[in-house]
Amino acid sequence: MLNGAMFKFAVNRQVLWPVVVHIPRDDGSGEGLEAQVKIRYRLLTQAELTARAREDLESARVVGGDQTVVEGLLAQISPERIEQRLQELKDRITGWEDFADEQGEPLPFTPENLAAVLDVPYLRGPIERGLVEASQGARAKNSSPGSAG
């Protein structure tokens, strides 16, 4: 029992997960501002997490020689792989909190706004990592940017 409550299992579980993003500042400092948003994800299954990890390992596998290294890195950023991961995010993100537009007004969650947010590299990487973290039930420590974003 968790705090006197029984664990409730749900097959297509969704969670609201905190995601920290680093926003570049426009002051010439080369520094960024840190902000936290909350993303509602439909979680990945263990099979999906395993397949995702296997794809990452396969594309990064080094069999021998510099050419293989380059091919592995190129596979991670192939247009097909980038589109696959983008579609996965669009399918798995069902809402958000703490997003505002340029005027400071709440940014509604719509397919168009989601596509615009996911087109910004400094947002997409942390949001993609958030999906994996939420699915595993733990925040990553010292994580590096996602392979496709």
Salt bridges, closest charged atoms under 4 A:
ASP27 OD2 - ARG25 NH2 2.44
GLU34 OE1 - HIS22 ND1 3.73
GLU48 OE2 - ARG92 NH2 2.63
GLU55 OE1 - ARG85 NH2 3.52
ASP56 OD1 - ARG81 NH2 2.15
ASP56 OD1 - ARG85 NH2 3.03
GLU58 OE1 - ARG61 NH2 2.04
GLU88 OE1 - ARG52 NH2 2.78
ASP98 OD2 - LYS38 NZ 3.84
GLU128 OE2 - ARG52 NH2 2.93
GLU128 OE2 - ARG85 NH1 3.38
